[in-house]
Amino acid sequence: MEYQAYPVTGEQKLLAIAAHLLYLLGGVGFVIAPLIILILKQDDPFVYEHAKQALVAQIMLLIAGAVVSVLCIVLIGFLLIPVLLVLGIIFVITSLIAASRVLNGRLYAYPLIQGIIRRI
């Protein structure tokens, strides 16, 4: 899905990229950073949409990791670790694509989660 380009400022680009990539720093960058950006920039449709996409993608990855961790306790989860690794790699690639779209003033829709995004 291709979105139109928006005239965006440097601050908007910085915040949108931060929402997508601050997880690379670990800690609070994961889920907390896009949540804060989402709350603070509700009036900015460009930044808000990027923060919402990043937040949902990160929450979905967090849930998948939690499910696999719990299943590892009963030994079934060890079979799912490769799937979780593939999901993690896909997440890194798609978040880098999202950041490049931000630089071009475009919106980005993460694959597989748009049904959830539409409900928010």
VOBA-494967 format. One line per field, with one value per residue (C-alpha): residue in three letters; x negated, y negated, z negated; chain. Coordinates in steps of 0.05 Angstrom, whole numbers, plus 5000, padded with zeros to 4 digits. Layout:
N
guba c(ALA|...)
x c(X|...)
y c(Y|...)
z c(Z|...)
figu c(A|...)
This chain:
120
guba c(MET|GLU|TYR|GLN|ALA|TYR|PRO|VAL|THR|GLY|GLU|GLN|LYS|LEU|LEU|ALA|ILE|ALA|ALA|HIS|LEU|LEU|TYR|LEU|LEU|GLY|GLY|VAL|GLY|PHE|VAL|ILE|ALA|PRO|LEU|ILE|ILE|LEU|ILE|LEU|LYS|GLN|ASP|ASP|PRO|PHE|VAL|TYR|GLU|HIS|ALA|LYS|GLN|ALA|LEU|VAL|ALA|GLN|ILE|MET|LEU|LEU|ILE|ALA|GLY|ALA|VAL|VAL|SER|VAL|LEU|CYS|ILE|VAL|LEU|ILE|GLY|PHE|LEU|LEU|ILE|PRO|VAL|LEU|LEU|VAL|LEU|GLY|ILE|ILE|PHE|VAL|ILE|THR|SER|LEU|ILE|ALA|ALA|SER|ARG|VAL|LEU|ASN|GLY|ARG|LEU|TYR|ALA|TYR|PRO|LEU|ILE|GLN|GLY|ILE|ILE|ARG|ARG|ILE)
x c(5000|4969|4986|4981|4923|4936|4900|4866|4817|4751|4782|4838|4788|4745|4804|4831|4763|4754|4821|4797|4724|4714|4724|4654|4629|4666|4699|4751|4744|4785|4860|4851|4821|4875|4928|4902|4896|4967|4995|4957|4970|5043|5054|5002|5030|4963|4926|4988|4997|4923|4923|4987|4958|4893|4928|4974|4917|4874|4931|4946|4873|4873|4935|4904|4841|4881|4922|4859|4826|4885|4887|4812|4829|4868|4815|4861|4836|4766|4795|4822|4757|4737|4804|4795|4725|4754|4808|4754|4714|4776|4792|4723|4727|4797|4779|4719|4765|4813|4757|4736|4809|4809|4749|4789|4850|4891|4933|4918|4963|4930|4951|4998|5023|5068|5132|5111|5089|5157|5192|5150)
y c(5000|4934|4870|4799|4755|4702|4635|4649|4612|4638|4645|4688|4732|4739|4758|4808|4840|4842|4879|4932|4940|4923|4997|5007|4972|5023|5008|4953|4946|5009|4993|4934|4886|4894|4891|4825|4797|4822|4787|4722|4715|4733|4668|4684|4736|4754|4767|4798|4849|4869|4874|4916|4964|4971|4981|5035|5071|5070|5093|5151|5171|5166|5210|5262|5262|5271|5328|5364|5352|5382|5441|5453|5470|5530|5545|5533|5462|5483|5504|5433|5396|5397|5368|5313|5299|5293|5246|5204|5199|5180|5127|5096|5095|5065|5012|4991|4987|4945|4898|4889|4873|4820|4786|4782|4754|4817|4860|4934|4992|5051|5117|5165|5117|5070|5103|5084|5014|5000|5015|4963)
z c(5000|5022|4985|5011|4992|4939|4931|4864|4821|4794|4725|4752|4788|4725|4682|4732|4741|4666|4659|4709|4688|4614|4598|4625|4562|4519|4453|4455|4530|4539|4534|4487|4538|4591|4537|4511|4582|4597|4536|4546|4620|4627|4665|4718|4766|4797|4732|4699|4755|4754|4678|4679|4731|4692|4626|4650|4686|4624|4579|4626|4625|4549|4544|4591|4548|4484|4513|4537|4469|4432|4480|4468|4397|4422|4474|4533|4542|4561|4628|4637|4623|4697|4716|4665|4693|4763|4737|4703|4768|4807|4754|4760|4836|4837|4785|4827|4888|4847|4826|4899|4917|4863|4895|4960|4923|4934|4887|4878|4861|4826|4858|4823|4769|4809|4782|4712|4734|4765|4699|4661)
figu c(A|A|A|A|A|A|A|A|A|A|A|A|A|A|A|A|A|A|A|A|A|A|A|A|A|A|A|A|A|A|A|A|A|A|A|A|A|A|A|A|A|A|A|A|A|A|A|A|A|A|A|A|A|A|A|A|A|A|A|A|A|A|A|A|A|A|A|A|A|A|A|A|A|A|A|A|A|A|A|A|A|A|A|A|A|A|A|A|A|A|A|A|A|A|A|A|A|A|A|A|A|A|A|A|A|A|A|A|A|A|A|A|A|A|A|A|A|A|A|A)
